[in-house]
């Protein structure tokens, strides 16, 4: 058996770190849900999935050396790192040099794959009459309108569609404040540096950020975190376009359903409705596919279009830093305006330039050069996607140089010394500061120097001890005959 190496990363860092921080007893409760186990498994990398599947039907532990033999010699370090990550997630346990799956996780993942265990953890299908207007295309349009309404609110623009003119709910505003994407009160909320970075992420990363805030909000409200986490994993595992019953949900889950509806992750007629529909924004999170948002053409999207990535590229970047964006979406244009100097706008095309001033404006808002380059690469036109590298090297290098130009000077807390009474006093302090390595700048001619804030405390101790010893010497009785 040889493990196939993949380039995929472990699932979103935020949710992974949250799982790693959970106490063991909490993880046991999470792993007791087949839906949660399946969702976690689907979000693992290719190598992680292969390791789990290879140990899924082994009831005894394997030696770590034997597991490493599944991969080629040059890839064994990668496999060892993946095992370490699985152990941090408490999916794998290690005992006396042997490794095996967490027994609870192993049992419930088996149930999820074979149809055993508590099947209700995957949701209860709704058996009543179906809403005839709900289709995959309608759900896609509804979800994107809701999601874009939030993003437009963040960039300070009015919402796009007349169908989504309802003001954002207070729960959405609380999430934006808690996640520090925006700050301020109802009188006026403004976007933060983190909010600008949030806008440049893909929709899946943005959705994970929102879901993580629900977990933190549940902690702050003393809710059952495991119940909230299991419900989120359940929603991630639901089937797109299918109606599910809300009658069996707990009070907290019903409350969450209403709040997720405000983001477009769930469709529900009203908070008292007995049925709800998951949208592609949440069902795509566990599949490793990228959900798109804001292209303006999702109303006619099919299911394959919702799950395939790379079909929504619209940006062309030339070597002279000119940008051509084939889009009529006000949201995408607003995001481009964060780091592109826009010059012209047509029916389905905007043009502009990546300039030093536009990049510096983005840097001031906390956006990094790598984030700009990643956004341009992710949304590059299919004609550019076929090139290697995708973006012109001259432009990416120039963007990084503009960032380095701004970061040439790093502010450092320091202390400035001047006005020494004698030259020897300055030299004594200067030599000591050099010995402990805290000198940032010095001028012997002017008897001035700058030291670090940490070094300032040590130099004060030296000066005070010298003053104390000098005072003691002055008050001491001279020896007889002196």
C-alpha positions in Angstrom: 0.0 0.0 0.0 1.3 3.4 -1.0 -0.3 6.6 0.2 -1.0 9.1 -2.5 0.3 12.6 -1.7 -2.1 15.5 -2.3 -1.6 19.2 -2.3 -4.7 20.0 -0.2 -4.4 21.6 3.2 -6.2 20.5 6.3 -9.6 22.0 6.6 -10.0 25.6 7.6 -7.5 26.5 10.3 -10.1 28.3 12.5 -12.4 25.4 13.0 -9.5 22.9 13.3 -7.9 25.0 16.0 -11.2 25.2 17.8 -11.5 21.4 17.8 -8.0 21.1 19.0 -8.8 23.3 22.0 -11.8 21.3 23.1 -11.4 19.2 26.2 -11.4 15.4 25.8 -14.9 15.0 27.3 -16.3 17.5 24.8 -14.7 15.8 21.8 -16.2 12.5 22.9 -19.7 14.1 22.8 -18.9 15.6 19.4 -17.7 12.2 18.0 -20.8 10.5 19.3 -22.7 12.1 16.3 -22.2 10.2 13.0 -22.9 13.4 11.0 -20.2 15.2 12.9 -17.7 12.4 12.3 -18.5 12.3 8.6 -18.2 16.1 8.2 -14.8 16.2 9.9 -13.7 13.3 7.8 -14.8 15.0 4.6 -12.8 18.2 5.5 -9.5 16.3 6.0 -6.8 16.4 3.3 -6.3 13.5 0.9 -3.5 12.0 3.0 -5.6 12.4 6.2 -8.5 10.6 4.6 -6.3 7.8 3.5 -4.8 7.3 6.9 -8.3 7.3 8.5 -9.7 4.8 6.0 -6.7 2.5 6.4 -7.3 2.3 10.2 -11.1 2.5 10.1 -11.7 -1.3 10.4 -8.6 -2.1 12.5 -9.5 -2.6 16.1 -5.9 -3.0 17.3 -3.2 -0.3 17.2 -0.5 -0.2 14.5 3.2 0.6 15.1 4.1 4.0 13.9 7.0 2.6 11.9 4.5 0.3 10.1 2.2 3.2 9.2 5.2 5.2 7.8 6.0 2.3 5.5 2.8 3.0 3.7 4.4 5.9 2.0 7.6 6.4 0.0 10.7 7.2 2.0 10.8 10.8 0.8 7.2 11.3 1.9 7.3 9.6 5.3 7.9 13.0 7.0 4.7 14.3 5.5 2.8 11.2 6.7 4.3 11.7 10.2 3.1 15.3 10.2 -0.4 14.3 9.2 -0.6 11.8 12.0 0.5 14.5 14.4 -2.3 16.7 13.1 -4.9 13.9 13.5 -3.7 13.3 17.0 -4.1 17.1 17.8 -7.7 16.8 16.6 -8.1 13.8 18.8 -9.0 11.6 15.9 -5.9 9.4 16.4 -4.6 8.1 19.7 -1.1 7.0 20.3 -0.1 4.5 23.1 3.3 2.9 23.6 4.5 3.6 20.1 1.3 2.4 18.4 -1.4 4.5 16.7 -5.1 3.8 16.2 -8.3 5.7 15.6 -10.2 7.2 18.5 -12.6 4.3 19.3 -15.7 6.6 19.5 -14.8 8.4 16.2 -14.1 5.0 14.5 -17.4 3.5 15.6 -19.5 6.5 14.6 -17.7 7.0 11.3 -18.4 3.4 10.5 -22.1 4.0 11.3 -22.1 7.1 9.0 -20.6 5.2 6.1 -22.8 2.1 6.5 -26.1 3.7 7.6 -26.0 2.6 11.2 -26.2 4.4 14.5 -28.3 7.6 15.1 -29.4 8.4 11.5 -31.3 11.5 12.8 -28.0 13.2 13.3 -28.1 13.8 9.5 -31.4 15.7 9.8 -35.0 14.7 9.5 -36.4 15.1 5.9 -39.6 17.1 5.7 -42.5 15.0 4.6 -45.1 17.8 4.1 -45.8 19.8 0.9 -42.8 21.2 -0.9 -42.4 24.9 -1.7 -42.7 24.9 -5.4 -40.6 28.0 -6.0 -37.6 26.5 -4.3 -35.1 25.0 -6.8 -31.3 24.9 -6.9 -31.2 28.0 -9.0 -33.6 29.8 -6.7 -31.7 28.8 -3.6 -28.4 30.0 -5.2 -29.9 33.4 -6.0 -31.5 33.7 -2.6 -28.2 32.7 -0.8 -26.0 35.1 -2.8 -28.4 38.0 -2.4 -28.4 37.5 1.4 -24.6 37.0 1.5 -24.0 40.0 -0.7 -26.2 42.2 1.4 -23.9 41.5 4.4 -20.7 42.2 2.3 -22.3 45.4 0.8 -23.1 46.6 4.3 -19.4 46.0 5.2 -18.1 48.1 2.3 -20.7 50.8 3.1 -22.9 50.3 0.0 -26.6 49.8 -0.3 -27.8 46.3 -1.1 -28.0 45.3 -4.8 -31.4 43.7 -5.4 -34.7 45.3 -4.6 -35.8 41.9 -3.3 -33.2 42.1 -0.4 -33.8 45.6 0.9 -34.7 44.4 4.4 -32.2 45.9 6.9 -29.6 43.6 8.4 -30.8 42.0 11.6 -29.2 42.7 15.0 -27.8 39.2 15.2 -25.8 39.8 11.9 -24.5 43.1 13.3 -23.5 41.3 16.6 -21.5 38.7 14.6 -19.7 41.4 12.6 -18.8 43.2 15.8 -17.8 40.0 17.7 -15.5 38.9 14.9 -14.0 42.4 14.8 -14.9 42.7 11.1 -16.7 45.9 11.9 -16.8 48.3 14.9 -19.2 50.9 16.2 -22.9 50.9 17.3 -26.2 51.1 15.5 -25.6 54.8 14.9 -22.8 53.9 12.5 -20.6 50.8 12.0 -17.3 51.0 10.1 -15.2 48.2 8.6 -11.9 47.3 10.4 -8.6 46.0 9.0 -9.8 42.4 9.6 -12.9 43.3 7.7 -11.0 44.4 4.6 -9.0 41.1 4.7 -12.3 39.2 5.1 -13.6 40.7 1.9 -10.7 39.3 -0.1 -11.3 35.7 1.0 -13.4 33.2 -0.9 -16.9 32.6 0.3 -16.1 29.3 2.0 -13.5 30.9 4.2 -15.9 33.7 5.0 -18.6 31.3 5.9 -16.3 29.4 8.3 -15.4 32.7 10.0 -19.1 33.4 10.6 -19.8 29.9 11.9 -16.8 30.1 14.3 -18.3 33.3 15.7 -21.5 31.4 16.5 -19.4 29.0 18.5 -17.8 31.9 20.4 -21.2 33.6 20.8 -22.6 30.3 22.3 -19.7 30.2 24.8 -20.4 33.8 25.8 -24.1 33.1 26.3 -23.3 29.9 28.3 -25.0 27.7 25.7 -24.0 24.0 25.2 -21.1 24.3 22.9 -21.2 20.7 21.8 -24.8 21.0 20.9 -24.0 24.0 18.7 -21.0 22.4 17.1 -22.9 19.2 16.3 -25.7 21.2 14.8 -23.3 23.1 12.6 -21.7 19.8 11.4 -25.2 18.5 10.8 -26.1 21.4 8.6 -22.8 21.0 6.7 -23.7 17.4 5.9 -27.2 18.1 4.6 -28.3 17.6 1.0 -28.5 20.7 -1.2 -32.1 21.5 -2.3 -33.8 19.1 0.1 -36.3 20.2 2.7 -35.7 19.3 6.3 -38.0 19.3 9.3 -37.4 21.9 12.1 -39.9 20.3 14.5 -37.4 18.0 16.2 -34.8 20.8 16.8 -34.1 22.1 20.2 -34.8 25.7 21.2 -31.2 26.7 20.8 -31.0 25.1 17.4 -34.2 26.9 16.2 -32.6 30.2 17.3 -29.4 29.4 15.4 -31.5 28.5 12.3 -33.1 31.9 12.3 -29.7 33.6 12.7 -28.1 31.5 9.9 -31.0 32.4 7.7 -30.0 36.1 8.0 -26.6 35.2 6.3 -28.2 33.2 3.5 -26.8 29.9 4.8 -30.3 28.6 5.4 -33.6 29.3 3.7 -36.7 29.3 5.9 -40.1 31.1 5.3 -40.1 32.5 8.8 -38.8 31.6 12.2 -41.9 29.5 13.0 -41.8 27.5 9.7 -41.7 23.7 10.1 -39.2 23.2 7.2 -35.9 24.7 6.1 -33.5 24.3 3.2 -29.7 24.4 3.4 -28.1 26.5 0.6 -24.8 25.9 -1.3 -23.0 28.4 1.0 -23.1 25.8 3.9 -23.4 22.4 2.1 -20.2 23.1 0.1 -18.1 23.7 3.3 -17.5 20.0 4.0 -16.9 19.0 0.4 -13.7 21.0 -0.1 -15.3 22.9 -3.0 -15.4 26.6 -3.3 -18.8 28.3 -3.2 -19.0 31.4 -5.2 -20.5 34.7 -4.2 -21.2 37.9 -6.0 -20.6 37.0 -9.6 -24.1 38.3 -10.4 -24.9 35.3 -12.6 -25.8 32.6 -10.0 -29.5 32.9 -10.6 -29.2 30.4 -13.5 -26.6 28.2 -11.8 -26.9 24.5 -11.9 -25.7 22.1 -9.2 -22.5 21.3 -11.1 -21.8 25.0 -11.4 -22.3 25.4 -7.7 -19.7 22.7 -6.9 -17.0 23.3 -9.5 -14.3 25.8 -8.8 -12.5 27.9 -11.4 -15.5 28.8 -13.5 -16.0 32.3 -12.1 -12.7 33.9 -13.0 -13.2 37.4 -14.4 -10.0 39.3 -13.9 -7.3 39.9 -16.6 -4.0 41.4 -15.4 -1.4 42.6 -17.9 2.3 43.1 -17.5 1.8 46.9 -17.5 -0.4 46.6 -14.3 -3.6 47.3 -16.3 -6.6 45.4 -15.0 -9.7 44.3 -16.9 -12.5 42.9 -14.9 -15.4 41.3 -16.8 -18.2 41.8 -14.2 -21.2 43.9 -13.6 -21.4 43.1 -9.9 -21.2 46.2 -7.7 -19.8 44.1 -4.9 -16.9 42.7 -7.0 -16.2 46.2 -8.3 -16.2 47.6 -4.7 -13.7 44.9 -3.6 -11.5 45.7 -6.6 -11.6 49.3 -5.7 -9.8 48.5 -2.5 -6.5 48.0 -4.3 -7.1 49.0 -7.9 -7.4 52.5 -9.3 -10.5 52.1 -11.5 -10.6 54.3 -14.6 -13.5 53.2 -16.8 -16.8 51.2 -16.4 -18.9 49.7 -19.1 -21.9 47.4 -19.1 -20.0 44.2 -18.1 -16.5 45.5 -17.9 -14.4 47.7 -15.6 -10.8 48.8 -16.2 -8.1 50.2 -14.0 -4.5 50.1 -12.9 -2.6 48.6 -10.0 -0.7 51.6 -8.9 1.7 52.5 -6.1 -1.0 54.7 -4.5 -3.8 52.1 -4.8 -1.6 49.4 -3.2 -0.5 51.7 -0.4 -4.1 52.6 0.3 -4.8 48.9 0.6 -1.8 48.4 2.9 -3.0 51.1 5.2 -6.3 49.2 5.6 -4.4 46.1 6.7 -4.4 44.2 3.4 -1.1 42.5 2.6 0.6 42.1 -0.7 0.1 38.3 -0.6 -3.6 38.7 0.0 -3.9 41.0 -3.1 -1.9 38.5 -5.2 -4.0 35.5 -3.9 -7.2 37.3 -4.7 -6.1 38.2 -8.2 -4.9 34.6 -8.8 -8.1 33.0 -7.4 -10.4 35.2 -9.6 -8.2 35.2 -12.7 -9.9 34.8 -16.1 -9.8 31.2 -17.4 -7.4 32.3 -20.2 -4.9 33.4 -17.5 -5.5 30.3 -15.4 -3.9 28.2 -18.2 -0.7 30.1 -17.8 2.2 29.3 -15.5 2.5 31.4 -13.4 -1.1 32.7 -13.5 -0.1 36.4 -12.9 2.7 38.3 -14.5 5.8 38.0 -12.4 6.7 41.7 -13.0 3.4 42.8 -11.4 3.5 40.5 -8.4 7.1 41.5 -7.7 6.2 45.1 -8.0 3.3 44.7 -5.5 5.6 43.1 -3.0 8.2 45.8 -3.5 5.6 48.5 -2.8 4.8 46.6 0.4 8.5 46.4 1.4 8.9 50.1 0.6 6.2 50.9 3.1 7.7 48.5 5.7 11.3 49.7 5.5 11.0 51.5 8.8 9.8 49.5 11.7 8.7 51.5 14.8 10.5 50.4 18.0 10.0 51.6 21.5 13.3 53.1 22.7 14.9 55.6 25.1 17.0 58.6 24.1 20.0 59.7 26.2 21.6 63.1 26.1 23.0 65.9 28.4 25.8 63.9 30.1 27.7 66.0 32.5 31.1 64.5 31.5 32.4 62.6 28.6 33.6 59.8 30.8 30.0 59.4 32.2 28.7 58.9 28.6 31.5 56.4 27.7 30.9 54.4 30.8 27.1 54.0 30.1 27.8 53.5 26.3 30.3 50.6 27.0 27.8 48.9 29.3 24.9 49.3 26.8 27.2 47.8 24.1 28.1 44.9 26.3 24.4 43.9 26.9 23.5 44.6 23.2 20.8 47.3 23.6 22.4 50.2 21.6 20.2 51.2 18.6 22.2 54.4 17.7 25.0 56.5 19.3 27.0 59.6 18.6 30.2 59.9 20.7 30.8 63.5 19.5 27.4 64.7 20.8 27.3 62.3 23.8 23.9 61.0 22.7 22.6 57.5 22.2 19.4 55.5 21.8 18.8 52.2 23.5 15.9 49.7 23.6 13.1 50.0 26.1 14.3 46.7 27.8 17.9 48.0 28.0 16.7 51.3 29.5 15.7 49.5 32.7 19.1 47.8 33.0 21.0 51.1 32.4 18.9 52.8 35.1 20.0 50.1 37.5 23.7 50.8 36.6 23.3 54.6 37.0 21.5 54.2 40.3 24.1 51.8 41.7 26.9 54.2 40.6 25.2 57.1 42.3 24.7 55.1 45.5 28.3 54.0 45.5 29.5 57.6 44.8 27.4 59.0 47.6 28.7 56.3 50.0 32.3 57.2 49.1 31.7 60.9 49.6 30.2 60.4 53.1 32.8 57.8 54.3 35.4 58.9 56.9 38.9 59.3 55.2 41.7 57.1 56.6 44.1 58.7 59.1 47.1 60.4 57.5 45.3 60.9 54.3 
